[in-house]
Amino acid sequence: MPAVTLDKIIPGNSGVILQVGGEGALRRRLLDMGLTPNTKVTVRKVAPMGDPVELFLRGYSLTIRQEDAAPIVMEPLPAQPEKAEEKKRCL
C-alpha cells in the first residue's frame, strides 16, 4: 500500500509510522509522546468537527490535532473487518 499521512487514516484503521516530519519543538514532542518510526498506531476516533483525533499506540491513548498529525507518514495496515463489525455493534 502507498504511504499516507496520519491525518488521512480513517477511524478504526491502523498503520505503522515510517517517518515523523516537522521541525523543532513540535517534532521533538511527537517523538517524546511515542510517535516514532516502526510504531503501530490505530486511529480510534475523530471529534465531530474533525479535530482532534484520538490515537492508540504503545498501550495508551493519545489525542493530537489534525495539523500535528499531518507530517507523520504512515504505511496503512489492511483493515480487519471483524474489529470494524464489533465496533459497529458497540455504537
C-alpha positions, 0 to 999 in steps of 0.5 A, spaced: 500 500 500 502 507 498 504 511 504 499 516 507 499 521 512 496 520 519 491 525 518 488 521 512 487 514 516 480 513 517 477 511 524 478 504 526 484 503 521 491 502 523 498 503 520 505 503 522 509 510 522 515 510 517 517 517 518 515 523 523 516 530 519 516 537 522 521 541 525 523 543 532 519 543 538 513 540 535 517 534 532 521 533 538 514 532 542 511 527 537 517 523 538 517 524 546 509 522 546 511 515 542 510 517 535 516 514 532 518 510 526 516 502 526 510 504 531 503 501 530 498 506 531 490 505 530 486 511 529 480 510 534 476 516 533 475 523 530 471 529 534 465 531 530 468 537 527 474 533 525 479 535 530 482 532 534 483 525 533 484 520 538 490 515 537 492 508 540 499 506 540 504 503 545 498 501 550 495 508 551 491 513 548 493 519 545 489 525 542 493 530 537 490 535 532 489 534 525 495 539 523 500 535 528 498 529 525 499 531 518 507 530 517 507 523 520 507 518 514 504 512 515 504 505 511 496 503 512 495 496 515 489 492 511 483 493 515 480 487 519 473 487 518 471 483 524 474 489 529 470 494 524 463 489 525 464 489 533 465 496 533 459 497 529 455 493 534 458 497 540 455 504 537 
